[in-house]
């Protein structure tokens, strides 16, 4: 399916609306970047974004889904009553709902080294641009503020709370080193499914020189876990990723450590194989306990368990070729320069709770360049790149592109049906969440 988009009066209104607020959007980005806040603590960012949307005529709900730093801003077109047909089994209405998902949490110690200040303004701007065309369209635009992407699973909490009920399509963005990528024909899920656990060992303290034989060394058990995982890696699929840090390893070298713990993240291309990885690492952890005599405690760690007590994984993201092709068609109108996807796809990848949304609602996110040269994510170099002129230039162009995709969908229900058909065609049988043993 080839998608072409021509410049129209509606297109011009969308682009002009974003351009009119360009300086304000960049100022918001710089403000959020200068005030990094960790997951579920993004009070300054959430207020700044929600206040701006209110000034621009959106109806804003704060603290949606029972999450203090989440919000939902809504603008309606000519008509907004609708009949939901997410499963494709009934009738549909032209009055659909398109949501833009803003993120704005930072990382510990290194601030906005994932560029969420840019995700915030590109989706804020997308909502503003799409709103400018609503007087000619039936439907609804939402900007949903989704906190705690960096480990908190904020979108998972909002999904459980029903915040995404009635949303037909979710759109978003993410800074991505030196390339702006929109794959027109994605074959595989993007991003890795993810779960994290804290493996804690309880031993018995003793004097390390006088009577070490009376102690049980919890640190030894933890080191056996690291060694066992290193041995395990050669027997896992290439896309599997296991990485951890020791958080507790004893207090003094002359005392046998009676407690040691490490936080690990486990990832795989799909949630079914992630279950296998979780089970194998669990077996290594239990073997380390048996070998040393320590007692093992496994605690859900990443993402944080939700208010319902569930420890759901970050899901792999289900791609959507129709949405990607619409974005590619609109990118030139928005001034967004695209790069060709690398021929060799890396086995690994990042993880995001955006994947959880994509398993429920057709979704797409644009990965855009923030630097001229390759720049690693979650680094001080990425933090610095997230505030450059190039980063802001592309974030504004992404905002226009996303807004134009949304207005295309609202203007032509047939395109939305194509989006749904693509999404359904990529469905997989639901996989069980890996069991969490305590």
ZILINSUL-V123078 format. One record per pair of residues at least 24 apart in sequence whose C-alpha atoms are under 6 Angstrom apart, sorted by the first residue. I is the first residue (numbers start at 1). J is the second residue. Records with the same first field share a line. If there is no record, write none. Layout:
I = J ; J
This chain:
4 = 329
5 = 329
10 = 133
14 = 129 ; 130 ; 132
15 = 400
17 = 129
18 = 125 ; 129
25 = 121
29 = 117
32 = 117
33 = 112 ; 117
36 = 106 ; 111
37 = 105 ; 106
38 = 105 ; 106
39 = 105 ; 148
40 = 148
42 = 69
43 = 69
65 = 158 ; 161
70 = 145 ; 146 ; 147
71 = 144 ; 145
72 = 143 ; 144
73 = 142 ; 143
74 = 141 ; 142
75 = 140 ; 141
76 = 140
77 = 134 ; 135 ; 137 ; 138 ; 139 ; 140
78 = 137 ; 138
79 = 138 ; 139
80 = 139
94 = 413
95 = 138 ; 139
96 = 139
97 = 139 ; 140 ; 141 ; 167 ; 168
98 = 141 ; 168 ; 169
99 = 141 ; 142 ; 143 ; 170
100 = 143 ; 170 ; 171 ; 172
101 = 143 ; 144 ; 172
102 = 145 ; 146
103 = 146 ; 147
105 = 148
112 = 383
113 = 378 ; 379 ; 382 ; 383
114 = 377 ; 378
115 = 386
119 = 173 ; 174
122 = 395 ; 396 ; 399
123 = 399
125 = 399
126 = 399 ; 400 ; 402 ; 403
129 = 403
130 = 403
151 = 302 ; 303
152 = 303 ; 304
153 = 303 ; 353
155 = 353
157 = 306
169 = 361 ; 362 ; 363
170 = 363
171 = 363 ; 364 ; 365
172 = 365
173 = 365 ; 366 ; 367
174 = 367
175 = 367 ; 368
176 = 367 ; 368 ; 369
177 = 369 ; 370 ; 371 ; 374 ; 375
178 = 369 ; 370 ; 371 ; 372 ; 373 ; 374
179 = 339 ; 369
180 = 338 ; 339 ; 367 ; 368 ; 369
181 = 339 ; 341 ; 367
184 = 321 ; 324 ; 325
185 = 321
189 = 317 ; 318 ; 319
190 = 317
191 = 316 ; 317 ; 349 ; 350 ; 351
192 = 267 ; 268 ; 269 ; 316 ; 349 ; 350 ; 351
193 = 267 ; 268 ; 269 ; 270 ; 271 ; 314 ; 315 ; 316
194 = 266 ; 267 ; 313 ; 314
195 = 265 ; 266 ; 302 ; 313
196 = 264 ; 265 ; 266 ; 301 ; 302
197 = 263 ; 264 ; 299 ; 300 ; 301
198 = 262 ; 263 ; 298 ; 299 ; 301
199 = 261 ; 262 ; 298
200 = 260 ; 261 ; 296 ; 297
201 = 259 ; 260 ; 294 ; 295 ; 296
202 = 258 ; 259 ; 294 ; 295
203 = 258 ; 259 ; 294
204 = 258
205 = 256 ; 257 ; 258
206 = 255 ; 256
207 = 255
208 = 254 ; 255 ; 256
217 = 256 ; 257
218 = 257 ; 258 ; 259 ; 260 ; 294
219 = 249 ; 260
221 = 288 ; 289 ; 292
224 = 288
225 = 285 ; 288
228 = 284
239 = 268 ; 269 ; 347 ; 348
240 = 267 ; 268
241 = 266 ; 267
242 = 266
270 = 316
272 = 431
275 = 434
298 = 438
314 = 352 ; 353
315 = 355 ; 356
316 = 355
317 = 355 ; 358
318 = 358
322 = 419
326 = 405
327 = 405
330 = 401
331 = 401
334 = 397 ; 400 ; 401
335 = 397
336 = 397
362 = 423
